[in-house]
């Protein structure tokens, strides 16, 4: 259910907002990987979650661009 609300929120945003969200998610993924490499990351499952969120954002961007 949580995922559906996240996707619905993404679908309500413009392409510019989605691109900003994508950049922020990629920065977060970089930081998580960096923390993992230095053994500072406690919750390693967060990396997988962020990767999936990036894929969801990219999917919504693709859908929006094809709809235009």
Order of alpha helices (4+ residues) and beta strands (2+ residues): alpha-alpha-alpha
